[in-house]
Amino acid sequence: MRLSGAGAGRRRRARVGRLARVAVRSVGRAGEPRTGPGTTPDDEGGTTMVEQAHGVDAQDDGTPAVAVLGGGVMGEALVSALLTGGWPADRVEVTERAQERAAQIAERYGVRTGADNAHAVQRADVVLLAVKPNVVPAVLTEVAPALRAGALVVSVAAGVPLATYESALPAGTPVVRVMPNTPAVVGKGASAIAPGAAAGEEHLALVERVLAATGLVVRVAEKDLDAVTAISGSGPAYAFYLIDAMAEAGVLLGLTRDLATRLAVATVEGAGALAAQGEHPAVLRERVSSPGGTTVAAVAQLDAHAVRAGVVAAARAAFDRSRELGRS
Ligand SMILES: NC(=O)c1ccc[n+]([C@@H]2O[C@H](COP(=O)([O-])OP(=O)(O)OC[C@H]3O[C@@H](n4cnc5c(N)ncnc54)[C@H](OP(=O)(O)O)[C@@H]3O)[C@@H](O)[C@H]2O)c1
C-alpha cells in the first residue's frame, strides 16, 4: 500500500538513506576490496551497516529488494550478475509474461518470479526495467501507482529517454538509464549509466553495485548515450564481424573452420586483454609490426581497404539510428 503525506516523506527519506548506506558500503574506499551485502564491519564503533539499516527499517536485512521486469536476455543477465555479485536470491523478484520462461528463471536462480509487474514493484527498492523499448510506456503506466516512495527505477531499454520515465512516474522518482551490452552475460560487459533529475550520487552508486558483476560500468550524461550505443552497445557486433572475417580468411588459407575460429576468438580476446592494460592501441600495433614483416604488410591492406574509415562510418550510422529511435 502506498503511503501519503508526511508518512510518505519520512518513509522516502529513510529509504533513500538506507539505499545510500548500502551503496557506500558496497563501493568502499579506493583500493578496498568489495564485499558482499551485509558483510562489511563498520569501523565507527563496531556496529555493522546492516544493524544500522535495521534501525531504519527492521522489515528486511538491509539489502535493497530488486524487481526485474522482463526476464529475457538482458533481464536474465542482470539477475545472474546480481547473484554473482552476492545479492541474496530472496531479495530479487523477476516478472515475465511467459509462464514457462518464468519457471525456468526461478529454477535456474532460485528467485521469486511472477507475471504481475504492479505487485512486484510494491515490494521493491530498485525496479529494473528489462522489457523491449516499445513496451516501456505500458509497463510504466502499470507500475506508477504501485511504486514505493523513494524507489529507484533503472532501465536498460535502448533509446527511451529519461523524460519518458519521469513524466510517467510520480514526481521526484529517481531514474537511471543504462546502456549495457551482451558480454554482460559473461561478466565482460561495458555499461554506461546516466542519471535523471532526481537521481543522486547514492542512486548511481547503487546502480554500480547492481551492475558490478556485469563488467565495466561508466557514468555519462544522457546526451552521450547515443554515442555509447554506437561504440559499446553495438560494438560487440563489430568484434564478432572481425572474428568471423579472420576465421573465414583462415579457412581460405587452408585451416579447418574450427581451428581458424578458435584462433580468431583467442586472438581478439587476448588483444582486448592486452589493450585493457592501458597502452595506446596504436603503440601496441606498432610493437607487433616489425620492419618489412608480415604484420605491417597486413595492416597496409587494412588501410588500402579503408577498414578504419568503415568502422568510423559504422559507428556514425549506429549513432544516427539511435538518435532517430529515441525521437520516435
Ligand atoms: N540484448 C541486448 O544486447 C541489449 C543491449 C542493450 C540494451 N538492451 C535492452 O534490454 C531490453 C530487453 O532486451 P532483451 O534483448 O532482453 O529482450 P527480450 O529477450 O525480448 O526480453 C524482454 C522480455 O520482457 C518480457 N516482457 C514483455 N512484456 C512484458 C511485460 N509487460 N511485463 C513483464 N515482462 C514482459 C518478454 O516476454 P515475451 O517474450 O513473452 O514478450 C521478454 O521475455 C530492451 O529494452 C533492450 O533495448 C538489450
The ligand as a Tripos MOL2 file, in Angstrom:
@<TRIPOS>MOLECULE
LIG
   48    52     1     0     0
SMALL
NO_CHARGES

@<TRIPOS>ATOM
      1 N1         20.0780   -7.8310  -25.5570 N.am      1 LIG1
      2 C1         20.9340   -6.8410  -25.6830 C.2       1 LIG1
      3 O1         22.0330   -6.9720  -26.1950 O.2       1 LIG1
      4 C2         20.6120   -5.4740  -25.1600 C.ar      1 LIG1
      5 C3         21.6300   -4.4890  -25.1170 C.ar      1 LIG1
      6 C4         21.3160   -3.2260  -24.6310 C.ar      1 LIG1
      7 C5         20.0300   -2.9610  -24.1980 C.ar      1 LIG1
      8 N2         19.0760   -3.9330  -24.2540 N.ar      1 LIG1
      9 C6         17.7280   -3.5910  -23.8210 C.3       1 LIG1
     10 O2         17.2620   -4.5710  -22.9250 O.3       1 LIG1
     11 C7         15.8600   -4.6640  -23.0380 C.3       1 LIG1
     12 C8         15.4930   -6.1140  -23.1210 C.3       1 LIG1
     13 O3         16.0960   -6.6640  -24.2700 O.3       1 LIG1
     14 P1         16.2520   -8.2330  -24.4450 P.3       1 LIG1
     15 O4         17.2130   -8.4480  -25.5290 O.co2     1 LIG1
     16 O5         16.4780   -8.8400  -23.1140 O.co2     1 LIG1
     17 O6         14.7710   -8.5880  -24.9650 O.3       1 LIG1
     18 P2         13.9450   -9.9070  -24.7370 P.3       1 LIG1
     19 O7         14.8490  -11.0810  -24.6640 O.co2     1 LIG1
     20 O8         12.8130   -9.9120  -25.7160 O.co2     1 LIG1
     21 O9         13.3600   -9.6950  -23.2650 O.3       1 LIG1
     22 C9         12.2440   -8.9260  -22.9480 C.3       1 LIG1
     23 C10        11.4190   -9.7640  -22.0120 C.3       1 LIG1
     24 O10        10.3850   -8.9750  -21.4440 O.3       1 LIG1
     25 C11         9.1980   -9.7570  -21.4340 C.3       1 LIG1
     26 N3          8.0370   -8.8750  -21.3760 N.ar      1 LIG1
     27 C12         7.3810   -8.2890  -22.4010 C.ar      1 LIG1
     28 N4          6.3840   -7.5370  -21.9290 N.ar      1 LIG1
     29 C13         6.4060   -7.6430  -20.5790 C.ar      1 LIG1
     30 C14         5.6290   -7.1120  -19.5450 C.ar      1 LIG1
     31 N5          4.5960   -6.2870  -19.7760 N.pl3     1 LIG1
     32 N6          5.9530   -7.4270  -18.2640 N.ar      1 LIG1
     33 C15         6.9850   -8.2470  -17.9870 C.ar      1 LIG1
     34 N7          7.7600   -8.7940  -18.9520 N.ar      1 LIG1
     35 C16         7.4680   -8.5060  -20.2190 C.ar      1 LIG1
     36 C17         9.2610  -10.5270  -22.7150 C.3       1 LIG1
     37 O11         8.3730  -11.5980  -22.6700 O.3       1 LIG1
     38 P3          7.6460  -12.0640  -24.0470 P.3       1 LIG1
     39 O12         8.7280  -12.6810  -24.8590 O.co2     1 LIG1
     40 O13         6.6270  -13.0240  -23.5620 O.co2     1 LIG1
     41 O14         7.0740  -10.8370  -24.6790 O.co2     1 LIG1
     42 C18        10.7330  -10.9180  -22.7470 C.3       1 LIG1
     43 O15        10.9600  -12.1110  -22.0390 O.3       1 LIG1
     44 C19        15.4470   -3.8810  -24.2790 C.3       1 LIG1
     45 O16        14.8020   -2.7000  -23.8990 O.3       1 LIG1
     46 C20        16.7430   -3.5860  -24.9720 C.3       1 LIG1
     47 O17        16.7120   -2.3140  -25.6030 O.3       1 LIG1
     48 C21        19.3300   -5.1790  -24.7120 C.ar      1 LIG1
@<TRIPOS>BOND
     1     1     2 1
     2     2     3 2
     3     2     4 1
     4     4     5 ar
     5     4    48 ar
     6     5     6 ar
     7     6     7 ar
     8     7     8 ar
     9     8     9 1
    10     8    48 ar
    11     9    10 1
    12     9    46 1
    13    10    11 1
    14    11    12 1
    15    11    44 1
    16    12    13 1
    17    13    14 1
    18    14    15 2
    19    14    16 1
    20    14    17 1
    21    17    18 1
    22    18    19 2
    23    18    20 1
    24    18    21 1
    25    21    22 1
    26    22    23 1
    27    23    24 1
    28    23    42 1
    29    24    25 1
    30    25    26 1
    31    25    36 1
    32    26    27 ar
    33    26    35 ar
    34    27    28 ar
    35    28    29 ar
    36    29    30 ar
    37    29    35 ar
    38    30    31 1
    39    30    32 ar
    40    32    33 ar
    41    33    34 ar
    42    34    35 ar
    43    36    37 1
    44    36    42 1
    45    37    38 1
    46    38    39 2
    47    38    40 1
    48    38    41 1
    49    42    43 1
    50    44    45 1
    51    44    46 1
    52    46    47 1
@<TRIPOS>SUBSTRUCTURE
     1 LIG1         1 GROUP 0 **** ****
